[in-house]
Amino acid sequence: MNHDMTHIHPDARIGQGVEILPFTTIAANVEIGDGCRIGPNVTIYDYVRLGAGCQVFPGAVLGAVPQDLKFQGEESWVEIGDRTVVRECATVNRGTAASGKLVTRVGSDCLLMSYTHVAHDCCVGDHCIVSSFSGLAGEVDMDDWAIIGGGTMVHQFTHVGRHAMVAGASGISKDVPPYILTGREPSCYAGVNVVGLRRRGFSREDIEEIEAIYKLLYGRGLNVSDACRQIREIHEGSAFAAEILSFIESSKRGILR
């Protein structure tokens, strides 16, 4: 595990079967779960917890201090789940006290492709993909199974819903509701993520129900409050409708048009 050119602080907590390759630096307040593969040329600063079975590729930096002028050196963390893959030169920064969160989270079974950035206090769910050259600004929430296409910039405080897919080279400054595709310039609703939902085992009936909900929201020329009222009436008892309405009603930035 230990090579001459590798610096692992003696207080770092390293699990069983962890492979750490040369020229890697691991600080004191770091926990690495069993079976991870780290490096070469990886930097893991203080206050990082990495789950089991993760892979971290060359040039990645985990736990650097936030790029936020409000940060005052407080103890804050990066927490990454199990089996997540962090590719070349990706960066995940620590949380801040100003956000009230003090932690940046990336879930399990995620893929952060090369040159991606996850900023302070983001919360990325499980099974998410952030494609190469994309950046999540501070306090972005990305729910389970969401996918961000390459070269995409996601504005601070934005929320990307479950199973949503964002086209490459997008600029996202409004919340992206669950189950949809977004693309074009400026970014807007581009249909339901039918292919992704089929791959994840959603039935034809489920997909048709989701499409009918979004037809009311985006296809009838209604304002958002009127569309929500109709969705609530027509799809009473639908779990998908309840989830989509909850997402819209809790949106702080407003949803995509």
Contacts in CASP RR format, 6 or more apart in sequence:
PFRMAT RR
TARGET T0000
AUTHOR 0000-0000-0000
METHOD contacts of the structure
MODEL  1
MNHDMTHIHPDARIGQGVEILPFTTIAANVEIGDGCRIGPNVTIYDYVRL
GAGCQVFPGAVLGAVPQDLKFQGEESWVEIGDRTVVRECATVNRGTAASG
KLVTRVGSDCLLMSYTHVAHDCCVGDHCIVSSFSGLAGEVDMDDWAIIGG
GTMVHQFTHVGRHAMVAGASGISKDVPPYILTGREPSCYAGVNVVGLRRR
GFSREDIEEIEAIYKLLYGRGLNVSDACRQIREIHEGSAFAAEILSFIES
SKRGILR
1 8 0 8 1.000
1 14 0 8 1.000
1 18 0 8 1.000
1 19 0 8 1.000
1 20 0 8 1.000
2 8 0 8 1.000
2 20 0 8 1.000
3 20 0 8 1.000
3 21 0 8 1.000
3 22 0 8 1.000
3 23 0 8 1.000
4 22 0 8 1.000
5 22 0 8 1.000
5 23 0 8 1.000
6 20 0 8 1.000
6 21 0 8 1.000
6 22 0 8 1.000
6 23 0 8 1.000
6 24 0 8 1.000
6 25 0 8 1.000
7 24 0 8 1.000
7 25 0 8 1.000
7 26 0 8 1.000
8 14 0 8 1.000
8 20 0 8 1.000
8 24 0 8 1.000
8 25 0 8 1.000
8 26 0 8 1.000
9 26 0 8 1.000
9 27 0 8 1.000
9 28 0 8 1.000
9 30 0 8 1.000
10 28 0 8 1.000
11 28 0 8 1.000
11 29 0 8 1.000
12 26 0 8 1.000
12 27 0 8 1.000
12 28 0 8 1.000
12 29 0 8 1.000
12 30 0 8 1.000
12 31 0 8 1.000
12 32 0 8 1.000
13 30 0 8 1.000
13 31 0 8 1.000
13 32 0 8 1.000
14 20 0 8 1.000
14 26 0 8 1.000
14 32 0 8 1.000
14 33 0 8 1.000
15 32 0 8 1.000
15 33 0 8 1.000
15 34 0 8 1.000
15 35 0 8 1.000
15 36 0 8 1.000
16 34 0 8 1.000
16 35 0 8 1.000
17 34 0 8 1.000
17 35 0 8 1.000
18 32 0 8 1.000
18 33 0 8 1.000
18 34 0 8 1.000
18 35 0 8 1.000
18 36 0 8 1.000
18 37 0 8 1.000
18 38 0 8 1.000
19 35 0 8 1.000
19 36 0 8 1.000
19 37 0 8 1.000
19 38 0 8 1.000
20 26 0 8 1.000
20 38 0 8 1.000
20 39 0 8 1.000
21 37 0 8 1.000
21 38 0 8 1.000
21 39 0 8 1.000
21 40 0 8 1.000
21 42 0 8 1.000
22 39 0 8 1.000
22 40 0 8 1.000
22 41 0 8 1.000
23 39 0 8 1.000
23 40 0 8 1.000
23 41 0 8 1.000
24 38 0 8 1.000
24 39 0 8 1.000
24 40 0 8 1.000
24 41 0 8 1.000
24 42 0 8 1.000
24 43 0 8 1.000
24 44 0 8 1.000
25 42 0 8 1.000
25 43 0 8 1.000
25 44 0 8 1.000
26 32 0 8 1.000
26 38 0 8 1.000
26 44 0 8 1.000
27 44 0 8 1.000
27 45 0 8 1.000
27 46 0 8 1.000
27 48 0 8 1.000
28 46 0 8 1.000
29 46 0 8 1.000
29 47 0 8 1.000
29 48 0 8 1.000
30 44 0 8 1.000
30 45 0 8 1.000
30 46 0 8 1.000
30 47 0 8 1.000
30 48 0 8 1.000
30 49 0 8 1.000
30 50 0 8 1.000
31 48 0 8 1.000
31 49 0 8 1.000
31 50 0 8 1.000
31 51 0 8 1.000
32 38 0 8 1.000
32 44 0 8 1.000
32 50 0 8 1.000
32 51 0 8 1.000
32 54 0 8 1.000
33 50 0 8 1.000
33 51 0 8 1.000
33 52 0 8 1.000
33 53 0 8 1.000
33 54 0 8 1.000
34 52 0 8 1.000
34 53 0 8 1.000
35 52 0 8 1.000
35 53 0 8 1.000
36 50 0 8 1.000
36 51 0 8 1.000
36 52 0 8 1.000
36 53 0 8 1.000
36 54 0 8 1.000
36 55 0 8 1.000
36 56 0 8 1.000
37 53 0 8 1.000
37 54 0 8 1.000
37 55 0 8 1.000
37 56 0 8 1.000
38 44 0 8 1.000
38 56 0 8 1.000
39 56 0 8 1.000
39 57 0 8 1.000
39 58 0 8 1.000
39 59 0 8 1.000
39 60 0 8 1.000
40 58 0 8 1.000
41 58 0 8 1.000
41 59 0 8 1.000
42 56 0 8 1.000
42 57 0 8 1.000
42 58 0 8 1.000
42 59 0 8 1.000
42 60 0 8 1.000
42 61 0 8 1.000
42 62 0 8 1.000
43 59 0 8 1.000
43 60 0 8 1.000
43 61 0 8 1.000
43 62 0 8 1.000
43 64 0 8 1.000
44 50 0 8 1.000
44 56 0 8 1.000
44 61 0 8 1.000
44 62 0 8 1.000
44 63 0 8 1.000
45 61 0 8 1.000
45 62 0 8 1.000
45 63 0 8 1.000
45 64 0 8 1.000
45 65 0 8 1.000
45 94 0 8 1.000
46 63 0 8 1.000
47 63 0 8 1.000
47 75 0 8 1.000
47 76 0 8 1.000
47 77 0 8 1.000
47 78 0 8 1.000
47 94 0 8 1.000
48 62 0 8 1.000
48 63 0 8 1.000
48 77 0 8 1.000
48 78 0 8 1.000
48 79 0 8 1.000
48 80 0 8 1.000
49 77 0 8 1.000
49 78 0 8 1.000
49 79 0 8 1.000
49 80 0 8 1.000
50 56 0 8 1.000
50 62 0 8 1.000
50 80 0 8 1.000
50 81 0 8 1.000
51 80 0 8 1.000
51 81 0 8 1.000
51 82 0 8 1.000
51 84 0 8 1.000
51 108 0 8 1.000
52 82 0 8 1.000
52 83 0 8 1.000
53 82 0 8 1.000
53 83 0 8 1.000
54 80 0 8 1.000
54 81 0 8 1.000
54 82 0 8 1.000
54 83 0 8 1.000
54 84 0 8 1.000
54 85 0 8 1.000
54 86 0 8 1.000
55 85 0 8 1.000
55 86 0 8 1.000
56 62 0 8 1.000
56 86 0 8 1.000
57 85 0 8 1.000
57 86 0 8 1.000
57 87 0 8 1.000
57 88 0 8 1.000
57 90 0 8 1.000
57 114 0 8 1.000
58 88 0 8 1.000
58 89 0 8 1.000
59 88 0 8 1.000
59 89 0 8 1.000
60 86 0 8 1.000
60 87 0 8 1.000
60 88 0 8 1.000
60 89 0 8 1.000
60 90 0 8 1.000
60 91 0 8 1.000
61 89 0 8 1.000
61 90 0 8 1.000
61 91 0 8 1.000
61 92 0 8 1.000
62 78 0 8 1.000
62 80 0 8 1.000
62 86 0 8 1.000
62 91 0 8 1.000
62 92 0 8 1.000
63 78 0 8 1.000
63 92 0 8 1.000
63 93 0 8 1.000
63 94 0 8 1.000
63 104 0 8 1.000
64 91 0 8 1.000
64 93 0 8 1.000
64 94 0 8 1.000
65 71 0 8 1.000
65 73 0 8 1.000
65 93 0 8 1.000
65 94 0 8 1.000
66 76 0 8 1.000
66 93 0 8 1.000
66 94 0 8 1.000
66 95 0 8 1.000
66 96 0 8 1.000
66 119 0 8 1.000
66 120 0 8 1.000
66 121 0 8 1.000
67 93 0 8 1.000
67 119 0 8 1.000
67 120 0 8 1.000
68 96 0 8 1.000
68 98 0 8 1.000
68 119 0 8 1.000
68 120 0 8 1.000
68 138 0 8 1.000
70 96 0 8 1.000
70 98 0 8 1.000
71 96 0 8 1.000
71 97 0 8 1.000
71 98 0 8 1.000
71 120 0 8 1.000
72 97 0 8 1.000
74 96 0 8 1.000
74 97 0 8 1.000
74 102 0 8 1.000
75 102 0 8 1.000
76 94 0 8 1.000
76 95 0 8 1.000
76 96 0 8 1.000
76 97 0 8 1.000
76 102 0 8 1.000
76 103 0 8 1.000
76 104 0 8 1.000
76 120 0 8 1.000
77 94 0 8 1.000
77 95 0 8 1.000
77 102 0 8 1.000
77 103 0 8 1.000
77 104 0 8 1.000
78 92 0 8 1.000
78 93 0 8 1.000
78 94 0 8 1.000
78 95 0 8 1.000
78 103 0 8 1.000
78 104 0 8 1.000
78 105 0 8 1.000
78 106 0 8 1.000
79 103 0 8 1.000
79 104 0 8 1.000
79 105 0 8 1.000
79 106 0 8 1.000
80 86 0 8 1.000
80 92 0 8 1.000
80 105 0 8 1.000
80 106 0 8 1.000
80 107 0 8 1.000
80 110 0 8 1.000
81 106 0 8 1.000
81 107 0 8 1.000
81 108 0 8 1.000
81 110 0 8 1.000
82 108 0 8 1.000
82 109 0 8 1.000
83 108 0 8 1.000
83 109 0 8 1.000
84 106 0 8 1.000
84 107 0 8 1.000
84 108 0 8 1.000
84 109 0 8 1.000
84 110 0 8 1.000
84 111 0 8 1.000
84 112 0 8 1.000
85 110 0 8 1.000
85 111 0 8 1.000
85 112 0 8 1.000
86 92 0 8 1.000
86 112 0 8 1.000
87 111 0 8 1.000
87 112 0 8 1.000
87 113 0 8 1.000
87 114 0 8 1.000
87 116 0 8 1.000
87 132 0 8 1.000
88 114 0 8 1.000
88 115 0 8 1.000
89 114 0 8 1.000
89 115 0 8 1.000
90 112 0 8 1.000
90 113 0 8 1.000
90 114 0 8 1.000
90 115 0 8 1.000
90 116 0 8 1.000
90 117 0 8 1.000
90 118 0 8 1.000
91 116 0 8 1.000
91 117 0 8 1.000
91 118 0 8 1.000
92 104 0 8 1.000
92 106 0 8 1.000
92 112 0 8 1.000
92 117 0 8 1.000
92 118 0 8 1.000
93 104 0 8 1.000
93 117 0 8 1.000
93 118 0 8 1.000
93 119 0 8 1.000
93 120 0 8 1.000
94 103 0 8 1.000
94 104 0 8 1.000
94 120 0 8 1.000
95 101 0 8 1.000
95 102 0 8 1.000
95 103 0 8 1.000
95 104 0 8 1.000
95 120 0 8 1.000
95 121 0 8 1.000
96 102 0 8 1.000
96 120 0 8 1.000
96 121 0 8 1.000
99 120 0 8 1.000
99 121 0 8 1.000
99 138 0 8 1.000
99 139 0 8 1.000
100 121 0 8 1.000
101 121 0 8 1.000
101 123 0 8 1.000
101 139 0 8 1.000
102 121 0 8 1.000
103 121 0 8 1.000
104 118 0 8 1.000
104 119 0 8 1.000
104 120 0 8 1.000
104 121 0 8 1.000
104 122 0 8 1.000
104 123 0 8 1.000
105 122 0 8 1.000
105 123 0 8 1.000
105 124 0 8 1.000
105 125 0 8 1.000
106 112 0 8 1.000
106 118 0 8 1.000
106 122 0 8 1.000
106 124 0 8 1.000
106 125 0 8 1.000
106 128 0 8 1.000
107 124 0 8 1.000
107 125 0 8 1.000
107 126 0 8 1.000
107 128 0 8 1.000
108 126 0 8 1.000
108 127 0 8 1.000
109 126 0 8 1.000
109 127 0 8 1.000
110 124 0 8 1.000
110 125 0 8 1.000
110 126 0 8 1.000
110 127 0 8 1.000
110 128 0 8 1.000
110 129 0 8 1.000
110 130 0 8 1.000
111 128 0 8 1.000
111 129 0 8 1.000
111 130 0 8 1.000
112 118 0 8 1.000
112 130 0 8 1.000
113 129 0 8 1.000
113 130 0 8 1.000
113 131 0 8 1.000
113 132 0 8 1.000
113 134 0 8 1.000
113 150 0 8 1.000
114 132 0 8 1.000
114 133 0 8 1.000
115 132 0 8 1.000
115 133 0 8 1.000
116 130 0 8 1.000
116 131 0 8 1.000
116 132 0 8 1.000
116 133 0 8 1.000
116 134 0 8 1.000
116 135 0 8 1.000
116 136 0 8 1.000
117 134 0 8 1.000
117 135 0 8 1.000
117 136 0 8 1.000
118 124 0 8 1.000
118 130 0 8 1.000
118 135 0 8 1.000
118 136 0 8 1.000
119 135 0 8 1.000
119 136 0 8 1.000
119 137 0 8 1.000
119 138 0 8 1.000
119 139 0 8 1.000
119 140 0 8 1.000
119 156 0 8 1.000
120 138 0 8 1.000
120 139 0 8 1.000
121 138 0 8 1.000
121 139 0 8 1.000
122 136 0 8 1.000
122 138 0 8 1.000
122 139 0 8 1.000
122 140 0 8 1.000
122 141 0 8 1.000
122 142 0 8 1.000
123 140 0 8 1.000
123 141 0 8 1.000
123 142 0 8 1.000
124 130 0 8 1.000
124 136 0 8 1.000
124 142 0 8 1.000
125 142 0 8 1.000
125 143 0 8 1.000
125 144 0 8 1.000
125 146 0 8 1.000
126 144 0 8 1.000
126 145 0 8 1.000
127 144 0 8 1.000
127 145 0 8 1.000
128 142 0 8 1.000
128 143 0 8 1.000
128 144 0 8 1.000
128 145 0 8 1.000
128 146 0 8 1.000
128 147 0 8 1.000
128 148 0 8 1.000
129 146 0 8 1.000
129 147 0 8 1.000
129 148 0 8 1.000
129 149 0 8 1.000
130 136 0 8 1.000
130 142 0 8 1.000
130 148 0 8 1.000
130 149 0 8 1.000
131 147 0 8 1.000
131 148 0 8 1.000
131 149 0 8 1.000
131 150 0 8 1.000
131 151 0 8 1.000
131 152 0 8 1.000
131 168 0 8 1.000
132 150 0 8 1.000
132 151 0 8 1.000
133 150 0 8 1.000
133 151 0 8 1.000
134 148 0 8 1.000
134 149 0 8 1.000
134 150 0 8 1.000
134 151 0 8 1.000
134 152 0 8 1.000
134 153 0 8 1.000
134 154 0 8 1.000
134 168 0 8 1.000
135 148 0 8 1.000
135 151 0 8 1.000
135 152 0 8 1.000
135 153 0 8 1.000
135 154 0 8 1.000
136 142 0 8 1.000
136 148 0 8 1.000
136 154 0 8 1.000
137 153 0 8 1.000
137 154 0 8 1.000
137 155 0 8 1.000
137 156 0 8 1.000
137 157 0 8 1.000
137 158 0 8 1.000
138 156 0 8 1.000
138 157 0 8 1.000
139 156 0 8 1.000
139 157 0 8 1.000
140 154 0 8 1.000
140 155 0 8 1.000
140 156 0 8 1.000
140 157 0 8 1.000
140 158 0 8 1.000
140 159 0 8 1.000
140 160 0 8 1.000
141 158 0 8 1.000
141 159 0 8 1.000
141 160 0 8 1.000
142 148 0 8 1.000
142 154 0 8 1.000
142 159 0 8 1.000
142 160 0 8 1.000
142 161 0 8 1.000
143 159 0 8 1.000
143 160 0 8 1.000
143 161 0 8 1.000
143 162 0 8 1.000
143 164 0 8 1.000
143 178 0 8 1.000
144 162 0 8 1.000
144 163 0 8 1.000
145 162 0 8 1.000
145 163 0 8 1.000
145 200 0 8 1.000
146 160 0 8 1.000
146 161 0 8 1.000
146 162 0 8 1.000
146 163 0 8 1.000
146 164 0 8 1.000
146 165 0 8 1.000
146 166 0 8 1.000
146 176 0 8 1.000
147 164 0 8 1.000
147 165 0 8 1.000
147 166 0 8 1.000
148 154 0 8 1.000
148 160 0 8 1.000
148 166 0 8 1.000
148 168 0 8 1.000
149 165 0 8 1.000
149 166 0 8 1.000
149 167 0 8 1.000
149 168 0 8 1.000
149 169 0 8 1.000
149 170 0 8 1.000
150 168 0 8 1.000
150 169 0 8 1.000
151 168 0 8 1.000
151 169 0 8 1.000
151 170 0 8 1.000
152 166 0 8 1.000
152 167 0 8 1.000
152 168 0 8 1.000
152 169 0 8 1.000
152 170 0 8 1.000
152 171 0 8 1.000
152 172 0 8 1.000
153 170 0 8 1.000
153 171 0 8 1.000
153 172 0 8 1.000
154 160 0 8 1.000
154 166 0 8 1.000
154 171 0 8 1.000
154 172 0 8 1.000
155 171 0 8 1.000
155 172 0 8 1.000
155 173 0 8 1.000
155 253 0 8 1.000
157 252 0 8 1.000
157 253 0 8 1.000
158 172 0 8 1.000
158 173 0 8 1.000
158 174 0 8 1.000
158 175 0 8 1.000
158 176 0 8 1.000
158 253 0 8 1.000
159 175 0 8 1.000
159 176 0 8 1.000
159 247 0 8 1.000
159 251 0 8 1.000
159 252 0 8 1.000
159 253 0 8 1.000
160 166 0 8 1.000
160 172 0 8 1.000
160 175 0 8 1.000
160 176 0 8 1.000
161 175 0 8 1.000
161 176 0 8 1.000
161 177 0 8 1.000
161 178 0 8 1.000
161 179 0 8 1.000
161 247 0 8 1.000
162 178 0 8 1.000
162 179 0 8 1.000
162 243 0 8 1.000
163 178 0 8 1.000
163 179 0 8 1.000
163 193 0 8 1.000
163 196 0 8 1.000
163 197 0 8 1.000
163 200 0 8 1.000
164 176 0 8 1.000
164 177 0 8 1.000
164 178 0 8 1.000
164 179 0 8 1.000
164 180 0 8 1.000
164 181 0 8 1.000
164 182 0 8 1.000
164 193 0 8 1.000
165 180 0 8 1.000
165 181 0 8 1.000
165 182 0 8 1.000
165 193 0 8 1.000
165 196 0 8 1.000
166 172 0 8 1.000
166 176 0 8 1.000
166 182 0 8 1.000
166 183 0 8 1.000
166 187 0 8 1.000
167 181 0 8 1.000
167 182 0 8 1.000
167 183 0 8 1.000
167 184 0 8 1.000
167 187 0 8 1.000
167 190 0 8 1.000
168 183 0 8 1.000
170 182 0 8 1.000
170 183 0 8 1.000
170 185 0 8 1.000
170 187 0 8 1.000
171 186 0 8 1.000
171 187 0 8 1.000
172 182 0 8 1.000
172 187 0 8 1.000
173 187 0 8 1.000
173 253 0 8 1.000
174 187 0 8 1.000
174 253 0 8 1.000
174 254 0 8 1.000
174 255 0 8 1.000
174 256 0 8 1.000
174 257 0 8 1.000
175 247 0 8 1.000
175 251 0 8 1.000
175 252 0 8 1.000
175 253 0 8 1.000
175 254 0 8 1.000
175 255 0 8 1.000
175 256 0 8 1.000
176 182 0 8 1.000
176 255 0 8 1.000
176 256 0 8 1.000
177 214 0 8 1.000
177 217 0 8 1.000
177 244 0 8 1.000
177 247 0 8 1.000
177 248 0 8 1.000
177 255 0 8 1.000
177 256 0 8 1.000
178 243 0 8 1.000
178 244 0 8 1.000
178 247 0 8 1.000
179 192 0 8 1.000
179 193 0 8 1.000
179 197 0 8 1.000
179 210 0 8 1.000
179 214 0 8 1.000
179 240 0 8 1.000
179 244 0 8 1.000
180 189 0 8 1.000
180 190 0 8 1.000
180 191 0 8 1.000
180 192 0 8 1.000
180 193 0 8 1.000
180 214 0 8 1.000
180 256 0 8 1.000
181 189 0 8 1.000
181 190 0 8 1.000
181 191 0 8 1.000
181 192 0 8 1.000
181 193 0 8 1.000
182 188 0 8 1.000
182 189 0 8 1.000
182 190 0 8 1.000
182 256 0 8 1.000
183 190 0 8 1.000
184 190 0 8 1.000
187 256 0 8 1.000
188 256 0 8 1.000
188 257 0 8 1.000
189 214 0 8 1.000
189 218 0 8 1.000
189 256 0 8 1.000
189 257 0 8 1.000
191 211 0 8 1.000
191 214 0 8 1.000
191 218 0 8 1.000
192 207 0 8 1.000
192 210 0 8 1.000
192 211 0 8 1.000
192 214 0 8 1.000
194 207 0 8 1.000
194 211 0 8 1.000
197 206 0 8 1.000
197 207 0 8 1.000
197 210 0 8 1.000
198 207 0 8 1.000
202 210 0 8 1.000
206 240 0 8 1.000
209 235 0 8 1.000
209 238 0 8 1.000
209 240 0 8 1.000
210 240 0 8 1.000
210 244 0 8 1.000
212 234 0 8 1.000
212 235 0 8 1.000
213 231 0 8 1.000
213 235 0 8 1.000
213 238 0 8 1.000
213 240 0 8 1.000
213 241 0 8 1.000
213 244 0 8 1.000
214 244 0 8 1.000
216 222 0 8 1.000
216 227 0 8 1.000
216 230 0 8 1.000
216 231 0 8 1.000
216 234 0 8 1.000
217 224 0 8 1.000
217 227 0 8 1.000
217 228 0 8 1.000
217 231 0 8 1.000
217 244 0 8 1.000
217 248 0 8 1.000
218 227 0 8 1.000
220 227 0 8 1.000
220 230 0 8 1.000
221 227 0 8 1.000
222 230 0 8 1.000
224 248 0 8 1.000
224 255 0 8 1.000
228 245 0 8 1.000
228 248 0 8 1.000
228 249 0 8 1.000
231 241 0 8 1.000
231 244 0 8 1.000
231 245 0 8 1.000
232 241 0 8 1.000
232 245 0 8 1.000
235 241 0 8 1.000
247 255 0 8 1.000
248 255 0 8 1.000
END
